Amino acid sequence: MGGNNEKLIIDGNAVYELDMECVRRKKREQEAKNAKWKIEGAEGNITTDGQKQENT
């Protein structure tokens, strides 16, 4: 383990090592995806299956 980019989690007999940079990147990607859904959803262009409706 090196630096502040990794974190150990000990859960009973299991030990997990987290790459904190990867965690931050995934969080940013999820927030960007959520923001996109909010914008498109506010316009009423999203169907229940997550596909964008065609404007006819």
PDB file with SEQRES, HELIX, SHEET and CRYST1 records, atoms N, CA, C and O in Angstrom:
SEQRES   1 A   56  MET GLY GLY ASN ASN GLU LYS LEU ILE ILE ASP GLY ASN          
SEQRES   2 A   56  ALA VAL TYR GLU LEU ASP MET GLU CYS VAL ARG ARG LYS          
SEQRES   3 A   56  LYS ARG GLU GLN GLU ALA LYS ASN ALA LYS TRP LYS ILE          
SEQRES   4 A   56  GLU GLY ALA GLU GLY ASN ILE THR THR ASP GLY GLN LYS          
SEQRES   5 A   56  GLN GLU ASN THR                                              
HELIX    1 AA1 MET A   20  ALA A   42  1                                  23    
SHEET    1 AA1 2 GLU A   6  ASP A  11  0                                        
SHEET    2 AA1 2 ALA A  14  ASP A  19 -1                                        
CRYST1    1.000    1.000    1.000  90.00  90.00  90.00 P 1           1          
ATOM      1  N   MET A   1       0.851  -1.186   0.000  1.00  0.00           N  
ATOM      2  CA  MET A   1       0.000   0.000   0.000  1.00  0.00           C  
ATOM      3  C   MET A   1       0.884   1.232   0.000  1.00  0.00           C  
ATOM      4  O   MET A   1       1.896   1.293   0.699  1.00  0.00           O  
ATOM      5  N   GLY A   2       0.486   2.204  -0.791  1.00  0.00           N  
ATOM      6  CA  GLY A   2       1.288   3.408  -0.815  1.00  0.00           C  
ATOM      7  C   GLY A   2       0.436   4.655  -0.845  1.00  0.00           C  
ATOM      8  O   GLY A   2      -0.552   4.729  -1.575  1.00  0.00           O  
ATOM      9  N   GLY A   3       0.819   5.621  -0.060  1.00  0.00           N  
ATOM     10  CA  GLY A   3       0.166   6.929  -0.107  1.00  0.00           C  
ATOM     11  C   GLY A   3      -1.256   6.930   0.402  1.00  0.00           C  
ATOM     12  O   GLY A   3      -1.706   5.999   1.071  1.00  0.00           O  
ATOM     13  N   ASN A   4      -1.954   8.007   0.065  1.00  0.00           N  
ATOM     14  CA  ASN A   4      -3.333   8.180   0.513  1.00  0.00           C  
ATOM     15  C   ASN A   4      -4.340   7.698  -0.511  1.00  0.00           C  
ATOM     16  O   ASN A   4      -5.537   7.937  -0.352  1.00  0.00           O  
ATOM     17  N   ASN A   5      -3.881   7.016  -1.571  1.00  0.00           N  
ATOM     18  CA  ASN A   5      -4.784   6.578  -2.617  1.00  0.00           C  
ATOM     19  C   ASN A   5      -5.370   5.205  -2.367  1.00  0.00           C  
ATOM     20  O   ASN A   5      -6.129   4.699  -3.194  1.00  0.00           O  
ATOM     21  N   GLU A   6      -5.035   4.592  -1.244  1.00  0.00           N  
ATOM     22  CA  GLU A   6      -5.534   3.265  -0.936  1.00  0.00           C  
ATOM     23  C   GLU A   6      -6.049   3.225   0.495  1.00  0.00           C  
ATOM     24  O   GLU A   6      -5.580   3.958   1.366  1.00  0.00           O  
ATOM     25  N   LYS A   7      -7.031   2.345   0.716  1.00  0.00           N  
ATOM     26  CA  LYS A   7      -7.625   2.227   2.038  1.00  0.00           C  
ATOM     27  C   LYS A   7      -7.892   0.754   2.310  1.00  0.00           C  
ATOM     28  O   LYS A   7      -8.410   0.045   1.448  1.00  0.00           O  
ATOM     29  N   LEU A   8      -7.543   0.293   3.500  1.00  0.00           N  
ATOM     30  CA  LEU A   8      -7.819  -1.076   3.912  1.00  0.00           C  
ATOM     31  C   LEU A   8      -9.084  -1.121   4.742  1.00  0.00           C  
ATOM     32  O   LEU A   8      -9.295  -0.289   5.624  1.00  0.00           O  
ATOM     33  N   ILE A   9      -9.924  -2.101   4.451  1.00  0.00           N  
ATOM     34  CA  ILE A   9     -11.126  -2.339   5.252  1.00  0.00           C  
ATOM     35  C   ILE A   9     -11.037  -3.767   5.750  1.00  0.00           C  
ATOM     36  O   ILE A   9     -10.901  -4.705   4.964  1.00  0.00           O  
ATOM     37  N   ILE A  10     -11.115  -3.927   7.069  1.00  0.00           N  
ATOM     38  CA  ILE A  10     -11.069  -5.250   7.682  1.00  0.00           C  
ATOM     39  C   ILE A  10     -12.453  -5.562   8.209  1.00  0.00           C  
ATOM     40  O   ILE A  10     -12.986  -4.846   9.057  1.00  0.00           O  
ATOM     41  N   ASP A  11     -13.036  -6.651   7.693  1.00  0.00           N  
ATOM     42  CA  ASP A  11     -14.395  -7.056   8.066  1.00  0.00           C  
ATOM     43  C   ASP A  11     -14.325  -8.514   8.498  1.00  0.00           C  
ATOM     44  O   ASP A  11     -14.407  -9.423   7.671  1.00  0.00           O  
ATOM     45  N   GLY A  12     -14.175  -8.725   9.792  1.00  0.00           N  
ATOM     46  CA  GLY A  12     -14.021 -10.089  10.286  1.00  0.00           C  
ATOM     47  C   GLY A  12     -12.725 -10.675   9.767  1.00  0.00           C  
ATOM     48  O   GLY A  12     -11.648 -10.133  10.018  1.00  0.00           O  
ATOM     49  N   ASN A  13     -12.823 -11.785   9.041  1.00  0.00           N  
ATOM     50  CA  ASN A  13     -11.629 -12.424   8.472  1.00  0.00           C  
ATOM     51  C   ASN A  13     -11.308 -11.895   7.085  1.00  0.00           C  
ATOM     52  O   ASN A  13     -10.261 -12.235   6.533  1.00  0.00           O  
ATOM     53  N   ALA A  14     -12.174 -11.076   6.504  1.00  0.00           N  
ATOM     54  CA  ALA A  14     -11.954 -10.548   5.155  1.00  0.00           C  
ATOM     55  C   ALA A  14     -11.228  -9.212   5.214  1.00  0.00           C  
ATOM     56  O   ALA A  14     -11.493  -8.383   6.084  1.00  0.00           O  
ATOM     57  N   VAL A  15     -10.313  -9.017   4.278  1.00  0.00           N  
ATOM     58  CA  VAL A  15      -9.581  -7.754   4.169  1.00  0.00           C  
ATOM     59  C   VAL A  15      -9.771  -7.233   2.755  1.00  0.00           C  
ATOM     60  O   VAL A  15      -9.515  -7.949   1.786  1.00  0.00           O  
ATOM     61  N   TYR A  16     -10.218  -5.988   2.632  1.00  0.00           N  
ATOM     62  CA  TYR A  16     -10.448  -5.359   1.330  1.00  0.00           C  
ATOM     63  C   TYR A  16      -9.523  -4.169   1.174  1.00  0.00           C  
ATOM     64  O   TYR A  16      -9.318  -3.407   2.119  1.00  0.00           O  
ATOM     65  N   GLU A  17      -8.970  -4.008   0.000  1.00  0.00           N  
ATOM     66  CA  GLU A  17      -8.118  -2.865  -0.299  1.00  0.00           C  
ATOM     67  C   GLU A  17      -8.831  -2.036  -1.365  1.00  0.00           C  
ATOM     68  O   GLU A  17      -9.112  -2.534  -2.455  1.00  0.00           O  
ATOM     69  N   LEU A  18      -9.124  -0.777  -1.056  1.00  0.00           N  
ATOM     70  CA  LEU A  18      -9.811   0.111  -1.981  1.00  0.00           C  
ATOM     71  C   LEU A  18      -8.838   1.090  -2.616  1.00  0.00           C  
ATOM     72  O   LEU A  18      -7.993   1.676  -1.939  1.00  0.00           O  
ATOM     73  N   ASP A  19      -8.969   1.257  -3.916  1.00  0.00           N  
ATOM     74  CA  ASP A  19      -8.223   2.283  -4.643  1.00  0.00           C  
ATOM     75  C   ASP A  19      -9.085   3.549  -4.589  1.00  0.00           C  
ATOM     76  O   ASP A  19     -10.090   3.642  -5.293  1.00  0.00           O  
ATOM     77  N   MET A  20      -8.703   4.505  -3.772  1.00  0.00           N  
ATOM     78  CA  MET A  20      -9.528   5.687  -3.528  1.00  0.00           C  
ATOM     79  C   MET A  20      -9.667   6.561  -4.778  1.00  0.00           C  
ATOM     80  O   MET A  20     -10.694   7.217  -4.953  1.00  0.00           O  
ATOM     81  N   GLU A  21      -8.664   6.582  -5.636  1.00  0.00           N  
ATOM     82  CA  GLU A  21      -8.787   7.350  -6.886  1.00  0.00           C  
ATOM     83  C   GLU A  21      -9.881   6.743  -7.765  1.00  0.00           C  
ATOM     84  O   GLU A  21     -10.646   7.472  -8.398  1.00  0.00           O  
ATOM     85  N   CYS A  22      -9.957   5.428  -7.803  1.00  0.00           N  
ATOM     86  CA  CYS A  22     -11.003   4.752  -8.561  1.00  0.00           C  
ATOM     87  C   CYS A  22     -12.375   5.048  -7.954  1.00  0.00           C  
ATOM     88  O   CYS A  22     -13.338   5.271  -8.688  1.00  0.00           O  
ATOM     89  N   VAL A  23     -12.473   5.053  -6.641  1.00  0.00           N  
ATOM     90  CA  VAL A  23     -13.729   5.366  -5.961  1.00  0.00           C  
ATOM     91  C   VAL A  23     -14.172   6.782  -6.305  1.00  0.00           C  
ATOM     92  O   VAL A  23     -15.348   7.008  -6.593  1.00  0.00           O  
ATOM     93  N   ARG A  24     -13.242   7.743  -6.277  1.00  0.00           N  
ATOM     94  CA  ARG A  24     -13.580   9.132  -6.617  1.00  0.00           C  
ATOM     95  C   ARG A  24     -14.027   9.255  -8.072  1.00  0.00           C  
ATOM     96  O   ARG A  24     -14.983   9.968  -8.375  1.00  0.00           O  
ATOM     97  N   ARG A  25     -13.324   8.551  -8.975  1.00  0.00           N  
ATOM     98  CA  ARG A  25     -13.673   8.613 -10.395  1.00  0.00           C  
ATOM     99  C   ARG A  25     -15.076   8.044 -10.637  1.00  0.00           C  
ATOM    100  O   ARG A  25     -15.867   8.635 -11.372  1.00  0.00           O  
ATOM    101  N   LYS A  26     -15.380   6.914 -10.029  1.00  0.00           N  
ATOM    102  CA  LYS A  26     -16.700   6.310 -10.195  1.00  0.00           C  
ATOM    103  C   LYS A  26     -17.793   7.207  -9.611  1.00  0.00           C  
ATOM    104  O   LYS A  26     -18.888   7.293 -10.167  1.00  0.00           O  
ATOM    105  N   LYS A  27     -17.499   7.875  -8.490  1.00  0.00           N  
ATOM    106  CA  LYS A  27     -18.475   8.781  -7.892  1.00  0.00           C  
ATOM    107  C   LYS A  27     -18.754   9.961  -8.827  1.00  0.00           C  
ATOM    108  O   LYS A  27     -19.906  10.359  -8.996  1.00  0.00           O  
ATOM    109  N   ARG A  28     -17.690  10.525  -9.440  1.00  0.00           N  
ATOM    110  CA  ARG A  28     -17.868  11.633 -10.388  1.00  0.00           C  
ATOM    111  C   ARG A  28     -18.683  11.190 -11.597  1.00  0.00           C  
ATOM    112  O   ARG A  28     -19.560  11.922 -12.055  1.00  0.00           O  
ATOM    113  N   GLU A  29     -18.398   9.981 -12.124  1.00  0.00           N  
ATOM    114  CA  GLU A  29     -19.137   9.455 -13.270  1.00  0.00           C  
ATOM    115  C   GLU A  29     -20.612   9.275 -12.920  1.00  0.00           C  
ATOM    116  O   GLU A  29     -21.484   9.609 -13.721  1.00  0.00           O  
ATOM    117  N   GLN A  30     -20.895   8.748 -11.727  1.00  0.00           N  
ATOM    118  CA  GLN A  30     -22.284   8.538 -11.314  1.00  0.00           C  
ATOM    119  C   GLN A  30     -23.004   9.865 -11.139  1.00  0.00           C  
ATOM    120  O   GLN A  30     -24.166   9.994 -11.526  1.00  0.00           O  
ATOM    121  N   GLU A  31     -22.322  10.865 -10.554  1.00  0.00           N  
ATOM    122  CA  GLU A  31     -22.941  12.182 -10.382  1.00  0.00           C  
ATOM    123  C   GLU A  31     -23.235  12.827 -11.735  1.00  0.00           C  
ATOM    124  O   GLU A  31     -24.270  13.472 -11.900  1.00  0.00           O  
ATOM    125  N   ALA A  32     -22.337  12.659 -12.700  1.00  0.00           N  
ATOM    126  CA  ALA A  32     -22.559  13.210 -14.039  1.00  0.00           C  
ATOM    127  C   ALA A  32     -23.746  12.516 -14.702  1.00  0.00           C  
ATOM    128  O   ALA A  32     -24.559  13.166 -15.358  1.00  0.00           O  
ATOM    129  N   LYS A  33     -23.845  11.212 -14.535  1.00  0.00           N  
ATOM    130  CA  LYS A  33     -24.965  10.459 -15.104  1.00  0.00           C  
ATOM    131  C   LYS A  33     -26.280  10.910 -14.466  1.00  0.00           C  
ATOM    132  O   LYS A  33     -27.278  11.095 -15.163  1.00  0.00           O  
ATOM    133  N   ASN A  34     -26.283  11.086 -13.143  1.00  0.00           N  
ATOM    134  CA  ASN A  34     -27.494  11.533 -12.449  1.00  0.00           C  
ATOM    135  C   ASN A  34     -27.899  12.926 -12.900  1.00  0.00           C  
ATOM    136  O   ASN A  34     -29.088  13.196 -13.069  1.00  0.00           O  
ATOM    137  N   ALA A  35     -26.931  13.815 -13.099  1.00  0.00           N  
ATOM    138  CA  ALA A  35     -27.230  15.177 -13.549  1.00  0.00           C  
ATOM    139  C   ALA A  35     -27.855  15.137 -14.939  1.00  0.00           C  
ATOM    140  O   ALA A  35     -28.791  15.885 -15.220  1.00  0.00           O  
ATOM    141  N   LYS A  36     -27.341  14.269 -15.810  1.00  0.00           N  
ATOM    142  CA  LYS A  36     -27.883  14.131 -17.166  1.00  0.00           C  
ATOM    143  C   LYS A  36     -29.322  13.649 -17.101  1.00  0.00           C  
ATOM    144  O   LYS A  36     -30.175  14.163 -17.824  1.00  0.00           O  
ATOM    145  N   TRP A  37     -29.605  12.678 -16.255  1.00  0.00           N  
ATOM    146  CA  TRP A  37     -30.963  12.159 -16.123  1.00  0.00           C  
ATOM    147  C   TRP A  37     -31.906  13.242 -15.616  1.00  0.00           C  
ATOM    148  O   TRP A  37     -33.043  13.344 -16.078  1.00  0.00           O  
ATOM    149  N   LYS A  38     -31.440  14.048 -14.670  1.00  0.00           N  
ATOM    150  CA  LYS A  38     -32.292  15.113 -14.138  1.00  0.00           C  
ATOM    151  C   LYS A  38     -32.636  16.116 -15.220  1.00  0.00           C  
ATOM    152  O   LYS A  38     -33.784  16.551 -15.315  1.00  0.00           O  
ATOM    153  N   ILE A  39     -31.661  16.494 -16.040  1.00  0.00           N  
ATOM    154  CA  ILE A  39     -31.897  17.476 -17.102  1.00  0.00           C  
ATOM    155  C   ILE A  39     -32.842  16.900 -18.146  1.00  0.00           C  
ATOM    156  O   ILE A  39     -33.828  17.545 -18.503  1.00  0.00           O  
ATOM    157  N   GLU A  40     -32.560  15.696 -18.643  1.00  0.00           N  
ATOM    158  CA  GLU A  40     -33.403  15.102 -19.667  1.00  0.00           C  
ATOM    159  C   GLU A  40     -34.779  14.758 -19.114  1.00  0.00           C  
ATOM    160  O   GLU A  40     -35.784  14.899 -19.811  1.00  0.00           O  
ATOM    161  N   GLY A  41     -34.826  14.304 -17.855  1.00  0.00           N  
ATOM    162  CA  GLY A  41     -36.102  13.978 -17.229  1.00  0.00           C  
ATOM    163  C   GLY A  41     -36.980  15.208 -17.055  1.00  0.00           C  
ATOM    164  O   GLY A  41     -38.201  15.124 -17.185  1.00  0.00           O  
ATOM    165  N   ALA A  42     -36.367  16.345 -16.763  1.00  0.00           N  
ATOM    166  CA  ALA A  42     -37.121  17.589 -16.604  1.00  0.00           C  
ATOM    167  C   ALA A  42     -37.740  18.013 -17.924  1.00  0.00           C  
ATOM    168  O   ALA A  42     -38.784  18.665 -17.940  1.00  0.00           O  
ATOM    169  N   GLU A  43     -37.105  17.647 -19.035  1.00  0.00           N  
ATOM    170  CA  GLU A  43     -37.642  17.981 -20.346  1.00  0.00           C  
ATOM    171  C   GLU A  43     -38.724  16.991 -20.772  1.00  0.00           C  
ATOM    172  O   GLU A  43     -39.389  17.201 -21.786  1.00  0.00           O  
ATOM    173  N   GLY A  44     -38.905  15.913 -20.004  1.00  0.00           N  
ATOM    174  CA  GLY A  44     -39.929  14.931 -20.322  1.00  0.00           C  
ATOM    175  C   GLY A  44     -39.560  14.028 -21.481  1.00  0.00           C  
ATOM    176  O   GLY A  44     -40.447  13.515 -22.163  1.00  0.00           O  
ATOM    177  N   ASN A  45     -38.289  13.824 -21.720  1.00  0.00           N  
ATOM    178  CA  ASN A  45     -37.857  13.045 -22.876  1.00  0.00           C  
ATOM    179  C   ASN A  45     -37.383  11.640 -22.533  1.00  0.00           C  
ATOM    180  O   ASN A  45     -36.839  10.963 -23.405  1.00  0.00           O  
ATOM    181  N   ILE A  46     -37.566  11.176 -21.309  1.00  0.00           N  
ATOM    182  CA  ILE A  46     -37.063   9.866 -20.921  1.00  0.00           C  
ATOM    183  C   ILE A  46     -38.237   8.906 -20.733  1.00  0.00           C  
ATOM    184  O   ILE A  46     -39.218   9.239 -20.068  1.00  0.00           O  
ATOM    185  N   THR A  47     -38.131   7.716 -21.320  1.00  0.00           N  
ATOM    186  CA  THR A  47     -39.148   6.692 -21.148  1.00  0.00           C  
ATOM    187  C   THR A  47     -38.814   5.858 -19.918  1.00  0.00           C  
ATOM    188  O   THR A  47     -37.760   6.038 -19.309  1.00  0.00           O  
ATOM    189  N   THR A  48     -39.710   4.947 -19.554  1.00  0.00           N  
ATOM    190  CA  THR A  48     -39.476   4.137 -18.358  1.00  0.00           C  
ATOM    191  C   THR A  48     -38.307   3.188 -18.529  1.00  0.00           C  
ATOM    192  O   THR A  48     -37.730   2.748 -17.534  1.00  0.00           O  
ATOM    193  N   ASP A  49     -37.933   2.852 -19.778  1.00  0.00           N  
ATOM    194  CA  ASP A  49     -36.799   1.961 -19.975  1.00  0.00           C  
ATOM    195  C   ASP A  49     -35.483   2.721 -20.101  1.00  0.00           C  
ATOM    196  O   ASP A  49     -34.452   2.115 -20.396  1.00  0.00           O  
ATOM    197  N   GLY A  50     -35.496   4.048 -19.883  1.00  0.00           N  
ATOM    198  CA  GLY A  50     -34.283   4.845 -19.886  1.00  0.00           C  
ATOM    199  C   GLY A  50     -33.866   5.348 -21.257  1.00  0.00           C  
ATOM    200  O   GLY A  50     -32.848   6.026 -21.394  1.00  0.00           O  
ATOM    201  N   GLN A  51     -34.667   5.009 -22.290  1.00  0.00           N  
ATOM    202  CA  GLN A  51     -34.335   5.447 -23.645  1.00  0.00           C  
ATOM    203  C   GLN A  51     -34.988   6.809 -23.915  1.00  0.00           C  
ATOM    204  O   GLN A  51     -36.064   7.119 -23.404  1.00  0.00           O  
ATOM    205  N   LYS A  52     -34.313   7.590 -24.716  1.00  0.00           N  
ATOM    206  CA  LYS A  52     -34.833   8.909 -25.050  1.00  0.00           C  
ATOM    207  C   LYS A  52     -35.945   8.769 -26.079  1.00  0.00           C  
ATOM    208  O   LYS A  52     -35.799   8.053 -27.069  1.00  0.00           O  
ATOM    209  N   GLN A  53     -37.058   9.459 -25.839  1.00  0.00           N  
ATOM    210  CA  GLN A  53     -38.180   9.418 -26.760  1.00  0.00           C  
ATOM    211  C   GLN A  53     -37.882  10.252 -28.002  1.00  0.00           C  
ATOM    212  O   GLN A  53     -37.190  11.269 -27.947  1.00  0.00           O  
ATOM    213  N   GLU A  54     -38.426   9.789 -29.117  1.00  0.00           N  
ATOM    214  CA  GLU A  54     -38.306  10.568 -30.349  1.00  0.00           C  
ATOM    215  C   GLU A  54     -39.415  11.607 -30.352  1.00  0.00           C  
ATOM    216  O   GLU A  54     -40.573  11.295 -30.073  1.00  0.00           O  
ATOM    217  N   ASN A  55     -39.053  12.848 -30.671  1.00  0.00           N  
ATOM    218  CA  ASN A  55     -40.041  13.909 -30.760  1.00  0.00           C  
ATOM    219  C   ASN A  55     -40.721  13.819 -32.127  1.00  0.00           C  
ATOM    220  O   ASN A  55     -40.073  13.948 -33.166  1.00  0.00           O  
ATOM    221  N   THR A  56     -42.026  13.597 -32.106  1.00  0.00           N  
ATOM    222  CA  THR A  56     -42.746  13.499 -33.383  1.00  0.00           C  
ATOM    223  C   THR A  56     -43.671  14.656 -33.580  1.00  0.00           C  
ATOM    224  O   THR A  56     -44.355  14.734 -34.600  1.00  0.00           O  
TER     225      THR A  56                                                      
END                                                                             
